[in-house]
Amino acid sequence: MVNGAKKVLGEADALLSKTIKDKGADSKIAFPETAFYLPLAHALLGLETRTLADAETILITAKTLVIKEVPAEDAWSSFLKDSLNAGVATILAEEVICAARYLNGEEPQADCPGFFPDTLLRSLGIQLVDGRISGIGVILGKAPDAKTAVDIVRDLQKRNILTLVGGNVDGVSIVDQLKEGGAHMGLESYVVPFGRDTISVVYVLNFAIRAALTFGGIKAGNTKACADYVKDRVPAFVMLLGGVDEVKAATGAGALAAGVPIITDLDLPEVRVPGVCAHEECLIKESDYKKIVQKCIETRGIRVKVSQIPVPVPFSAAFEGERVRKADMFVQFGGKYSTAFEYLKMRRMDEIEDGKIEVVGPEITSMKEGESYPLGIFVEVAGRKMVQDFEPILERQIHRFLNYAMGIFHMGQRDMNWMRISKDAHKAGFKIRHFGDIIASKLHDEYGAIVDKVQVTVYTKEDDVKSLMPEAKKSFDARDERLAGMTDESVDTFYSCTLCQSFAPDHVCVVSPERLGLCGAYSWLDAKAAHEITPTGGNQPIKKGKTVDLSKGIWQGINEFVTDKSHQHISEMAVYSLMESPMTSCGCFECIVAIVPEANGVMVVNREYTGETPAGMKFTTLASSVGGGNQTPGFLGVGRLYVVSKKFISADGGLKRVVWMPKELKEALADRLKIRAKEEGVPDLFDKIADETIATDAAALLVYLEKVKHPALTMPPLV
């Protein structure tokens, strides 16, 4: 490990010296789309690395962590601390190497995304929290052959584990083995290559360490707190396959120092030391490739929930983002190609038969390859605790459930759905009736507290689909009216969402009828349903109690709950204010609302937008000061639909305060924004809100706002 650390430090020294000679010490060095500079150096050393000269400081510090003499081979256990320090030095040096490669145009490598941006970290946060991603597996090296590589990855996918693959042994990388075996790689299938050399694994480690800064609210430079956060809260492991050298050993020590255990197929001495990783197992061997995934899960203590679904294809959240291209399609339904709908309705207990799955019309065995067919999925549910308000919540899950089946593509909902069955799925024996098997099994599995019976009828005749469509549309319209009519004043109870406390321990989300969760995934009805399903879970009812300030949305009951659940970190929360005691954020927010003082207004930035903003900060920089469960007056993480709520920062002036938002977000919300603008008495407000095509700095923005006479300029001062 020590020799490996010295080797990597030497390579970093040589590359940095050459880059300084070629480009100058003042040249900027950075990874793309992050607010954390070089994340490992920032988190562990507290350094803000902006130039090549700054990077020299990292290497100087890293060298002090490496002992001068290599310990005897039989005395490794007594040198654990020195080995871990050498590991830290290694990954710091590797980060400098990768950053210099970016500057020199040598990264990212072919077919590998390279550095994982902050926006990806935040978008994956909610999936780690809600269990769609069980854990993070890093495979470094190569399997014995392509088939074994694919089998291992498939095993991880079935367990909903995000798998990051890379490295090589004797020039052969598992990335190429997976390609050879026909495995699809990409974030949508939970298999992402990080690079073909060992040094590239630093992209995974600095991804993990940013979770401590982003979600944990830990300050840069607090080395122990950052490492403890990764150890205790980031469910990650390294699977080392095929071979080890000095650099791999040193890099592995760096992973161990961050609390990430290593499981290997190599004949190495096992290391078990309490306190280093989440459990005492640090380095564990497993030579049976059919058992190695389970060994990884047991070693890291990952809780995996795998449902046994009676379908002939692999079934897992890992396949949720899979696409079935036209060339790979056997048949399709809906979209612009045929009539289709999916509709869930509540019934009395005596009206349906649990587990009854029926296909009315032709099965897939009677369908022609490449053709489009009508489809109506009619789901009937009954339960002692089932209420009508839960219908749309359960119905929305059809999209997720069907996409979990490998080779099945589903998009949209209601009467705007579109599905495809791949040739491979058809060859494996997938039939139309399996849609019903999936839906019934998953509703029982995930919603058993409110669902006692499920009956599914799938219609594949045009006449049947068209005859049922009016009833479905009538129900859809009624639901929209019922949901639209709910207000915060119409209920005496809000709901909490503390699911993200696994990442941001002090964050508490308060969900009301007019304010959905900041991740955009939980509405008031969703939280209510979740509480019914799991009464002791992260969604708890909160009685508003005595009103402290109605205009700001401050209630005694909310304050008491937030104080308790934030561990006394927050004592007051104003549900409707950006400027006074705003709600905390975890890091999973869809958008950031930020004050633009020069314009006496606010901007709204969605996480997909990577450009400049009038605040002089990109989304990633803004986000670094908003998350972690902290209250930051003037900055607020929100779900994008909250922007068109009547309660949107209503204490501070509401929608009329919005002066800027990215064009994509503005267009996505256009219809709703125009309706809200009319309700606010400013029908032309939509056109007065600037976007990046008009201005990306405060001065230019102010010129535009004055030209169009934006109402924010004449409103009471925000500060």
N, C-alpha and C positions, 0 to 999 in steps of 0.2 A: 504493500500500500504506500509506504514511504517512497520507494523507488518510483512507483507510478506517479505519485504527486510531483516529485522532482522532474520527471519527464514531461508532464503536462505544463508545469510552470516554465520549464525551458522552452517549450513550443510557444507558449503564450508570450514570453519575453521576446523571442525572435520575431514572431509575427507582429507584435506591437511596435517593436523598434523599426521594422521595415515599413510598417504603415505610417509611422510618424515621419520617417525619412521621405516617404513618397508624398504624403498629404499635409504634413505639418502638425505640430503638437496641439494646435488650437482647433483642428478639425473636429466637427461634431461626431459623436458616436452614440448610437441609440438603436433600440429595437423598435419596430413599427407599432403604432397604436397602443402605447402604454403610457401611463402617468408615473410609472415607477422606475424610470431610468433603466439601469441594469438591475433587475429585481432582486437577485440574490445579494448583490453588494449593498443595495439599498436597505433590504430587510435585515440582513445579518450584521452589517457594518455601519449602517446609517449614512452611507455615502451617496451623494447626488452626482452621478457620473454623467457629465455633459460632453467632455472632450477627451481626446486621446491622452492628454496629459493627466486628466483625472483618472483614467484607467490605469496609469502607472502606479497610482496610490493603492489601488486594489491589489496589484501584484506584490507591492512592497509589504503590505499587511499580510497577504496570504503566505508569503515566505516565512514569516515569523511563527506560523503555525506548524511548520514541518521540522521535526527533530533532525539532527545532523547525521546520527548513526542509525542504521537499520537494526532492529532487535533480532536476537537469535530466533531461529525458526521454532524452537520449542518454548518460546516465552511470549507468544502473541497475547495471551490473556492478560498478562500484567501490563501490556502496552495498549490496552483498549482505548484509553483516552487519547494517546498520541496518534493512534490509527484513525480515530474519528476526526481529530484535528487535521490530519493529513487529508482526509476525505473532504473536509470543508475547504481547505486550500485548493484542492483539485477542482471542485465544482465552481469556485470563484474564478479560477484561471480559465476553465472551460467557457464560462460565461463571457469573459473578455475575448477569447478566441472567436466565439460565435458572433459577438457584436462587431469585431474587426472584420470578420468575413462579410457581414452585411454591408459594412462601409465599402468593402472592396468588390461588392457585387457577386460574391461567391455563395451567398445564401439567399433564399432557401434552395435546397438541393432538388434535383429533378424528382417530380412526383411526390414531394413532401412539402407540407405547408410551412415548415420551419417554426418560427416564433408564434405562439398562440396569443392573440391580442386580448386586451382587457375585456372587450365586448363579448368575446367567446366565453371567458371565465364567468362573466355575469349571467350569460344566457344559460350556461350549464348549471349555475348555482341552484336554481329552483328544481332542476331535474335530480340533483343529488339530494336535495332536501325532501322532495315528495316521494322518493324511492324509485323513480323511473330509471335512474342510474344507481345501482347498488354500490359500486365502488369503481376504482380506477386501477387497471392493471397495465404495467409497463413490461413488454417483452423485449429483452435485449439479447441479440445474437442470432442464432438460427436453430431450427428444428432438424431432426435427422433427415427429413424429406418434406416435400411440399404437402403431401396428404396429411402428415402429422401436424404440420403448421396450421393447415385449415381446420383440422379436427379440434385443436386446442382453442383456436379463435372462436369456432362455432360454440364450443362448450362455454366460453366466457360470454358470448352474445346471449345464449339461452339464460344466463344468470344476470342479464342486464348490466354487465360490467363494461364500462368504456375502456377499450383496449388500445394502447398506444404502442406502436411497434417500430423497431429500428435496430441499428447496430449491425455488426456482421462478424462472422468467424471465417478466417481464411478467404475473405473477399465475397463470401456468400451471405446475403442478408435475408432475414425473414420477410422483409418487404417483397423481395423478388420471389420468394417461395410462395407467398400468398397470391401473387399475380399468376404464377405458374399453375397454382391449384384452382384458379378461377374465382377466388374470393373477392367480393366487392369491398373496396376500401373508401372511406369517407365518413364524415361526422354523422351523416344520416344513418349509417349502419353500425355506428359505435366502434369502428376500427379505423384508426388514424395513424399513418406513418409519421415519425418525427425526424428521421434522418438515417443515413446508412453507415454512420460511424458512431463510436461510443460517445464522443464529445457531445453529439447532438442531444443526448439524453438530458442535458442541462435545460433544454426547452421544457421538459416535463417537470423538472424540479423547480424552476422559477415560476412555472404555472401554479404549482402547489403552494409555494411560499407566498404568492400574491393573495391567496385565499385568506391568509392571516391578516394581511394589511387591508384587504377589501371588506371581508365579512366580519373579521374579528376585531376590527378597530385598533389593532396593535400598532404601536408607534415604531417607525423605522429605527433600527439600531438595537432594539430589544431582542437580542439573539435568542435567549432562552425561551421567551414567550412565543416567538415565532416558531421555533422548533417544536415546542410543546403543543402549539395549536395544530400543526401538521400531524404530529403524532397522535393526538387525541381526536381530531375532528375531520381529517382528510383521509378517507378509507382507501389508501393506496398501497400497492405492493409492487415489487420488481420480480419478474420471472427471468432468471439468467440461464440461457440455453446454449449448449454447444461448445463452449470453451471460455477460458478466462486468461487474461494477460495482466500485466502490471497496471495498465491504464484502466481496465475494467475493474480491477480490484480496488484501486484508489477511488474511482467514481462510485463504486458500490459503497465504500466507506462514507462517502458524502451523502448518499441516500440514507444510510443507517443513522448518520448524525442528524438527519431531518426526521427520524422516526419511521422511516419506510423500510419494512422488512424485505429480505431477499430469499426467494425460493429457487432452487437450482436443480438441474439434472446432473450436475457434476459431482464427482466423488470428493467433496471437500469436508473438512471438519465442521460440524454444526456448532453454532455459537448461540448460547442462551444466556442473556444478561438482563435482569429486571431493570426497568426504567429507561432503557434505550428506545424500544419500540412500545406499541400499545400493550403488548404482552411480552413475555420474556424471550420469545423466539426472535432472533435477529437474522440468523442465516440457517436455513433448513433445506435439506436435500430430499428430492423425490424423483426417482429414476423411471417410474411408471407414468408414461404420458397420459394414460387414461385417468390417472388419479391426481395429476399435478395441479389441475385447476381447483379441485376440492381442497387440496393441501394449502394452496394460496389463500383461499377463502377462510379456512380454519385458522391459519397462522395470523392473518390480519384481523380476524373476528368480524368479517363482513356478514351482515344479515341479508340473506337473499330470500326473496319470496318468489318461488317459481310455481305457477299454476299448471296442473296437468290438464291440458285442453285436448279433447279428443279430435285432433286434426292430424293429417298425414304429413304436415310440413313443420319445420321448427317454428316455435312461437315464443316471442320475446319482445320487449320494448326496443331491443337493439334494431329491429326491423321497421320501427315506426316511420322512419324517414325514407324508406326504400322507395324507389321509383320503378315502375314497370314500363319500359319504353314500348312503342308501338311494335317494333321488330320482335320483341320478346313476349308480346301479348297473345294469349289464346282467345279470350273473349273480353268484351267490356260492356259496361252498363252506365246509362245516364250521361251526365255532362251535356255536350251539344249533340250527342249521337243518338240518344234514345230517351224515352220517358222513364223517370225513376224517382223514388222517394224513400225516406226512412222515417218512421213515425212510432213513437212510444206512447202508450195510453194506460192509465191506471184502471184496474178492474176490481170488482169484489172478489173475495177469496173463492166463492163457489162458482165463479164465472169461467175460470180457466183451469187448465190441467198443467201442473208443473212439469217442465221438461219436454213438453210436446213440441216437436219441431216438424214442420210440414212444408213441402214445396208444392205449390199449386201451379202447374204448368211444366214445361220441359226442364229436365235436369241438364247439366253440362254435357252429359254423354250424348245428348241429342242436338247439341249446338255445333256449329261449324267454326273452325279456326279462323280468326281474324274478323269475325262479325260482331255487330252490336245488338244487344237485346234489352228489352224493357225489364225493370226490376222494381218491385215494391217490397220493402222490409217492414213488416208490421209486428211490433213487439208489444205484448200485453203483460203487465206486471201486477202483482197483488201483494199486499203486506199489511200486517197489523199497524205498522207505524208509517206506512206509505201515505203521502198526501199529494194533492194535485200539483202543488208548487214544485215537487221534485221531478215531475215529468221531463221538463227540458234539460235538467241536470243529468239525468240518466240517459236521455236520448243523445246528448252531446258525446257521451262516452263511446257510442257506436263507432265513431271515426277512429278513436284511439284503439279500441279493441280489435277491429278488423285489420288495422295496419300492423298489428303485432305479428300477424301471420306472414311468414316469409313467402314472397311471391304474390302477395295481395296488395294492391294499391287502392287507397280510398282518399277522396278529397271532398270537402264541402259537407253539407248537412241538409236536413229537411228535404225539399224538393229541388235542391241544387247540388245533389251529390253526384259523384262520378267514381266508378270502380273498375278495376281491371284484375283479371286472373292471368298469371303468367303461364307460359308453356311448361316451365319446369314444375310449377305447382299442379297444373293439370296432369302432367306425367306422373307426379307423386301420388295422385289419387284425390286431389282436392275437388270437392263438389259444392254445388249451391247450398245444400243443406248445412254445410259446415259453417256458413255465415251464422245460422241459427245456433249451432253448437257453441261457437265462440261467444256470441252475445249472451246466451243463457248462462254459460259457465262463469264468465267474467262478472256478470251482474250479481250472481250468487257469491262469488269470491270476494268482490270489493264492496258490495252494498248489501251484504247479508243481514245487516241490522235493520234494514227497512224493506228489503225485498224477500218475500217468502216463496213466491211462485213466479215463474217466467215461462211464457209461451211465445213461440216465434213462428210466424207464417211468412214464407217468402213467395211472392207472386212473380211469375215470369211470362205471363200472357198480357199483351197490350191492353185488351179490354178490361181485365181485372185491375191493372195498375191505374188506368184512367178513371175507373168507377170509384176507386177508393181515394183518389187525389183530392176531391172537394172536401171530404171530411177532415183529411190531414191538414189542408190549408186553413180551414176554419179554426182548427185547434191552434195552429201556428199564430194566426192573427190574434186570437184570444189571449194567448200567452204573452205576446208582445204588449198588448194593452195592459195586462195585469202587472207585468214587471215595470212598464213605463209609469204606471200610476203610483208605485210605491215611493214614499218620501221618508226622509229621516224623522220627520215629525209624526209619521203614521205608526211608528213602533217605539216601544220603550226600552228595547234591547238592541244593542249592537253586538258584533261578534269579534273575538280576537283571532289573530292568526300568528302563532308563535312557531310555525314549522321551521322557519329560517334560524331559530335560535341554535340549531346544531352548528351553524356557521357564525352567526352574530348573536352572542349570548344575551345581550341587553336590548335587542330590538323587539318591539311589540307593534304589530300591525293592527289597526282598528278598522274593521270593515262595517260600513253602514249601507243602507239601501241606495244611497246616492254617492257612495265612494267605495269602489272596488279595491281589492288589495293592490299594492304597488307593483306586484309582479304581473298583474293583468289576468291572473288565472283564477282568482277567487272573488265571487260576488257575495252579497249578503245571503242570498239563497243557497249558494254553494257552501258557505260556511255553516249555515243552519243545517243543511243536509249532512255535512261532515260531522257535526256535533251529534246528530242523531245516530250516525253510523258508529262513531267512536266517542262516547261521552267523556272519556278522560283524555282525549287527544288535544291537538294544538289549536282547535277551534272551539273556544268557550264563549258562552253568552255573557255579556256585560250589561248589567242594568245601568242605565244612564244616571239615575239618581237625581239628586238636587242640582238644579241649573245654576252654574256659576256665572257664565256669560254666554247667552244664546247666540249672539251674533258671531262670536269667535268659535263656538262649538266646544265649550268647556263645561263638563259635568263632573260632579263630585265622584260619582261611581266610576267613571272612566279613569279619572286621576288616580283613585285608590287602586284600581286593577293594574294600571300601567306602572305605578310605583312598585307594587309587589312583584309583577312579572319581569320588570327590568332590573330587579335586584337593587332597588333604591337608586338606580342610575338616573332615572327620569321621574320628576315629581309632578309635572303638569303637562298635559297635551291639549293643544287647541286643534280640533279636527278640521276647522275651516280656515286656518291661518298659515301663511307662508312665513310671516315676519315675527310672530310671537308664539313660542313653545310649539313649533311644528312637529308633526309626526316624525319618528325616526325612520331610518332606512337600513336595509340589510345589505344591499348591493345587487339584488335581483330586479330592480325597478326597470320598467320599460322605457321611461322618460325621466328627464330631470327638468324641473322648473327652477329657473335661476333669475335672480334680480338683475336688471340692466339699469343701474342708477341714473345714467345719463338720459334715459328715455322715460324715467318714472314708471317703468313697466317691467314685464318679465318676458323671458324667452322660454320656449319649451323645446328640448332637444331629445330625440329618440336615440336609443343606443346603436341603431344601424347607421346613423349619420357619422361619418368620420372626418368631416371637414372642419373649417374654422367657424367660430361663432362670434357674435358681437361682444361677448364677455372676454374675448382674448384667450379662451381656453377651449380645447376640444372636449368631446364627451368624456374621454378617459380621464382627463385632468380634473374636470368637474366632479366626476364620480368618485375620485379618490378622497374628496373632502366631504362627501355626503353619506357614505355607507358606514358600516361598523356599529350601527345602533346609537349613533350620536345625533343630537338635535343641532341643526345648523341653520339658524334664522337666515332667510333669504335664499335658501336652497332646499329643494324637496324632491324626493324620489316618488314617482307616481306611475300608475297604470295609464296607458294612453287614452282610454275611454273616460277617465276622470276629467280630462280637459273639457269635455262637452257636458259635464254634469252641472246642474244649477248650483251645486255647492262648491264648485271649483274655486279655491282660494276666495270664497265669497266675503270673508272678513276683510280682505285687502282690495276688494274692487272687482273680483271675478274675471270673467272672460275679457272684459274691456281692457284689462292690464296686459294682455298678450300682444307683444309688438313684433315678435319674430319666431319662426319655427322652420325647420327644414322643409323643402318643397314636397318631399315624399310623404312626410307626416301630414302636412297641410292638405294635400290631395286625398290622402286616405280618409281624413275626417271631414272632407269638404261639405258633404250634405248635412251632416250633424252640426258643423260649425255655423253654416248659414242659417239653420233653424234657430240655433241658440242666439245668434247675433240679432235676429229679428225679435226674439223674446226679450233681449236686453235693450231694445230700442235703437240699435245701431245696425240696420240692415246691410250696410256696405262695409261692415267691419272686416269681413273675410278678405276683401281686396286691399284693405289697409294694413293687414299683417304682412310684414316683409319676410322674405326667405333668402337663401344663399345666392339666388340669381340677382338680387337687388342690393344686398349688403352683407358683409361678413365682419365689419368692424363698427364700433359704436358711432364714430363720426359720420360715416356714410349712412348708417341707419337713422341717425337723428335728422339728417337732411331730408331723407325720404318721409319720415313720420311727420315732419313739419309741412312738407309739400302736400301730403294727403290729409292733414289735420286729424291725426290719430287721436282718439279720445283720451288715451293715457296721459298725453301732454298737459291736459287741463284738469286732471283728477288731483285729489289731495296727495301731498308727498308721501311716498312709501317709506322714506327714511328721513 
